[in-house]
Every structure is written in C-alpha cells, then in structure tokens.
C-alpha cells in the first residue's frame, strides 16, 4: 500500500496543475516543494498572456492555483529531496529531514533556475547589487540606476518593470535584435529604457557593493564603463535536475540537463513523468507548464490503471 498514488516534485504551475488533474482523476496526490509554492511564476510582476486572465500578478495567479489544488484534497509539503527510488513499480521519495513517502508514480515538475552570467565576483555580489529577480529586489533600487542583461521576454519585462522604480534603466543585449515577443520589443523601444546593442558584461566593479559594470561591444571589442547601483541578470535558465544525481536511476536528460519526455510527458523510466520548465521543450510559459502538468497527471492515471 502506497502513501500516495502520485507524488509531484515542484509546486510551480506545472506541479499545481498536475495536482489538480490528478486529484480530479481520483488519485491521492502529494506535492513536495523545496521553496515557496508558485515557482518562477510567482516572481513575475505582471502576467498578460494567460487565457481568460486579462492581467494578474504571477504571485496571485500561482496562489490561486495552489488554493485550487488544496481544495481538491492535494497535500502540499515543504522539503528538499535527498534520494529517489524510481526503478520498479514502487517509487520512493526521501527528504533531507529523513521523511519518506511511497507512491505508484512520480511527476517531476521542479522547473528551472536563473542562469548566472559567469562573471568574476558575480555570486559574491548577490544581494549587494546583483539580482536575478526584478520583482523581488526592484524596490531596493528606487530612484537609482540599474542595468538588465538579456534580450528575451524576462529581460524586457524586468526592464519595463524597473523603469517605474529606477531613475535610469539600461538593457544590455549581446545581439542587435531582441528575442522577446514583438509586443514587448515594441513596448521597450518606445520606453525610456536605454538599450546597449551587441554588448556583454565582462566585469563588475565593487567596493562593499556594486558600483560599475564593464561592458564589451562584441562587434568592435571596445570596452566601456557603466556606473550602476544594480544589475539584474536575465540570460536564461538552468533546469533543476541536480537532485536526480542521488536517484537509483536517472531519466534521460539532454546535454543541457533538461528531462526528455514525449508528448504524454513520459520519461525513459516507467511511471515517471516530467512537466513544465524542467522538460526539454520549445516554449516555456505558464500556460505550457499547466498543459504539461495536466497531461502528466492524465498519463499517471493511465499508468496506475494499467498496473492494477
């Protein structure tokens, strides 16, 4: 007898959607999250592209998903996974505090984390001028000068968010064209945000906190110094799959560390599914994470029915 039919690792949109669909499908479900529920979605200042929701903060949207999952009887626990048993019919999740839970299927929805620039001294300056979350730390830079690194949706959204707080915002992008959606690209080009094209950050200058960044033009190799109080990094993500190192068997991963799963969210291990940003996919958005979670739960239901 298992403790739960399905255990879901991660309480972001993918994990919460999986919990909702699993519970509605008659499964007992446990969601385990090592941080705050909501994942990266909860750090998004404004969500405008979730169908049926004209506009909402990512936190409010994620909190609504959490309450909905709980209303269907989904259990949510906080903990860090230290070991996994994925082989065979009986799965087991072991937490760092020693607690163990057994189940018949597992859905991995652990998402991804912000990728650092890799510049010397960067990690030492986190909290001292360097940040990976504009909505978390933006208020600390009210009426100050900040820079954002990146050219995708997150970077542009961060720059536009910071424009309302900081006295000056600079967006630094290594190419001469943004990767962000056209609506966002058009919005930032008509804003007061200064864009440094074809540029990368190659150095950080600090006393007790960040005071300046060294910027290199990738076309002519020229160097310039930009005085800033804050640097917000939005250059991509790293999948949260390091915990799989302690599993008795790892699902197949890409070279970048993302989990390989088919359109039914099935991984290379029977009874183990993947959903959301942790999965290799072409589009990582709240809506695609929710869709992944729903499909993964449906696949888990079918898997358990076939094993009876």
Residue pairs with C-beta under 8 A, 6 or more apart in sequence:
2 90
2 102
2 103
2 104
3 30
3 101
3 102
3 103
4 27
4 28
4 29
4 30
4 75
4 101
4 102
4 103
5 22
5 27
5 28
5 29
5 103
5 104
5 105
5 300
5 304
6 18
6 22
6 27
6 28
6 29
6 30
6 103
6 104
6 105
6 106
6 107
6 297
6 300
6 304
7 29
7 30
7 31
7 32
7 91
7 93
7 101
7 103
7 105
7 106
7 107
8 15
8 18
8 19
8 22
8 29
8 30
8 31
8 32
8 106
8 107
8 109
9 15
9 31
9 32
9 81
9 93
9 106
9 107
9 108
9 109
9 110
10 31
10 32
10 33
10 39
10 108
10 109
10 110
10 111
10 240
10 276
10 278
11 31
11 32
11 33
11 37
11 38
11 39
11 66
11 76
12 37
12 38
12 39
12 40
12 41
12 62
12 109
12 111
12 276
12 277
12 289
13 38
13 39
13 41
13 62
13 65
13 276
13 286
13 289
13 290
13 293
14 39
14 109
14 111
14 275
14 276
14 277
14 278
14 289
14 290
14 292
14 293
14 296
15 31
15 33
15 39
15 107
15 109
15 275
15 276
15 293
16 31
16 37
16 62
16 65
16 66
16 68
16 69
16 290
16 293
17 65
17 275
17 289
17 290
17 291
17 292
17 293
17 294
17 297
18 29
18 107
18 109
18 275
18 293
18 294
18 296
18 297
18 300
19 29
19 31
19 69
19 72
19 74
19 76
19 293
19 297
20 65
20 68
20 69
20 72
20 74
20 293
20 294
20 297
21 293
21 294
21 297
21 298
22 29
22 74
22 107
22 297
22 300
22 301
23 29
23 69
23 72
23 73
23 74
24 72
25 297
25 298
25 301
26 301
27 297
27 300
27 301
27 304
28 73
29 73
29 74
29 75
30 74
30 75
30 76
30 77
30 101
30 103
31 69
31 74
31 75
31 76
31 77
32 77
32 78
32 79
32 81
32 93
32 95
32 101
33 76
33 77
33 78
33 79
34 78
34 79
34 80
34 81
36 42
37 62
37 63
37 66
37 76
38 58
38 59
38 62
38 63
38 65
38 66
39 62
39 111
39 276
39 277
40 58
40 111
40 112
40 277
41 47
41 58
41 61
41 62
41 286
41 289
42 58
42 59
42 62
42 63
43 58
43 59
43 133
43 135
43 136
44 57
44 58
44 59
44 135
44 157
44 286
45 57
45 58
45 134
45 135
45 157
45 161
46 55
46 56
46 57
46 58
46 157
46 161
47 53
47 55
47 56
47 57
47 58
47 61
47 286
48 54
48 55
49 285
49 287
50 56
50 61
50 286
50 287
51 287
53 61
58 135
58 286
61 286
65 290
66 76
69 76
70 76
79 95
79 96
79 97
79 99
80 95
80 96
80 243
81 93
81 94
81 95
81 96
81 243
81 246
82 94
82 95
82 96
82 243
82 246
83 92
83 93
83 94
83 246
83 247
84 91
84 92
84 93
84 94
84 106
84 243
84 244
84 246
84 247
84 248
85 91
85 92
85 93
85 94
85 247
85 248
86 106
86 247
86 248
86 249
86 251
86 269
86 271
86 272
87 248
87 249
87 269
89 104
89 271
89 307
90 102
90 104
91 102
91 103
91 104
91 105
91 106
91 271
91 272
92 100
92 101
92 102
92 103
93 100
93 101
93 102
93 103
93 106
94 100
95 101
104 271
104 303
104 304
104 307
105 271
105 272
105 273
105 300
105 303
105 304
106 271
106 272
106 273
107 265
107 272
107 273
107 274
107 275
107 293
107 296
107 297
107 300
108 241
108 251
108 259
108 267
108 272
108 273
108 274
108 275
108 278
109 274
109 275
109 276
109 278
109 289
109 292
109 293
109 296
110 239
110 240
110 241
110 243
110 276
110 278
111 239
111 240
111 276
111 277
111 278
111 289
112 237
112 238
112 239
112 240
112 277
112 278
112 284
113 237
113 238
113 240
114 132
114 133
114 233
114 234
114 236
114 237
114 238
115 233
115 235
115 236
115 237
115 238
116 122
116 123
116 132
116 233
117 149
117 201
117 233
117 235
119 201
119 202
119 203
119 204
120 203
120 204
121 204
121 206
122 130
122 204
122 233
123 130
125 204
125 206
125 209
125 210
125 231
126 132
128 206
128 208
128 209
128 210
129 206
129 209
129 210
129 211
129 228
129 229
129 230
129 231
130 204
130 210
130 230
130 231
130 233
131 137
131 230
131 231
131 232
131 233
132 232
132 233
132 234
133 232
134 148
134 157
134 158
134 161
134 162
134 232
134 234
135 158
135 161
137 230
137 232
138 161
138 162
138 165
138 166
139 165
140 230
141 162
141 165
141 166
141 229
141 230
142 165
142 166
143 165
143 166
143 167
144 166
144 167
144 229
144 230
145 166
145 167
145 168
145 169
145 170
145 227
145 228
145 229
145 230
146 162
146 166
146 168
146 169
146 170
146 228
146 229
146 230
146 231
146 232
147 169
147 170
147 171
147 172
147 201
147 213
147 226
147 228
147 230
147 231
147 232
148 155
148 158
148 159
148 162
148 169
148 170
148 171
148 172
148 231
148 232
148 233
148 234
149 155
149 171
149 172
149 173
149 200
149 201
149 231
149 232
149 233
149 234
149 235
150 156
150 158
150 171
150 172
150 173
150 233
150 234
150 235
150 236
151 171
151 173
151 174
151 175
151 177
151 178
151 179
151 180
152 178
152 179
152 180
152 234
152 236
153 179
153 180
153 181
153 184
154 234
155 171
155 173
155 180
155 234
155 235
156 171
156 178
156 180
156 184
156 185
156 187
156 188
157 180
157 184
158 232
158 234
159 169
159 171
159 188
159 191
159 193
160 184
160 187
160 188
160 191
160 193
162 169
162 232
163 169
163 191
163 192
163 193
166 230
168 194
169 192
169 193
169 194
170 193
170 194
170 195
170 196
170 226
170 228
171 188
171 193
171 194
171 195
171 196
172 195
172 196
172 199
172 200
172 201
172 215
173 195
173 196
173 197
173 198
173 199
174 198
174 199
174 200
174 218
175 197
175 198
176 197
176 198
178 184
178 185
178 188
180 188
188 195
189 195
196 215
196 226
198 217
198 218
198 219
199 215
199 216
199 217
199 218
200 215
200 216
200 218
201 213
201 214
201 215
201 216
201 231
202 214
202 215
202 216
202 223
203 213
203 214
204 210
204 212
204 213
204 214
204 231
205 211
205 212
205 213
205 214
205 225
206 212
209 229
210 228
210 229
210 230
210 231
211 227
211 228
211 229
212 225
212 226
212 227
212 228
213 225
213 226
213 228
213 231
214 223
214 224
214 225
214 226
215 223
215 224
215 225
215 226
216 222
216 223
217 223
217 224
237 277
237 284
238 257
239 256
239 257
239 258
239 259
239 277
239 278
240 278
241 253
241 257
241 258
241 259
241 278
244 250
244 251
244 253
249 269
251 259
251 260
251 261
251 267
251 268
251 269
251 272
251 274
252 259
252 260
252 267
252 268
253 259
253 260
254 260
254 280
256 280
258 278
258 279
258 280
258 281
259 267
259 274
259 278
259 279
259 280
260 267
260 268
260 279
260 280
261 267
261 273
261 274
261 275
261 279
261 280
263 295
264 273
264 295
264 298
264 299
265 273
265 274
265 275
265 279
265 292
265 295
265 296
265 299
266 272
266 273
266 299
267 273
267 274
270 303
271 300
271 303
271 307
273 296
273 299
273 300
274 292
274 296
275 289
275 292
275 293
275 295
275 296
276 284
276 288
276 289
276 292
276 293
277 284
277 289
279 292
281 288
281 292
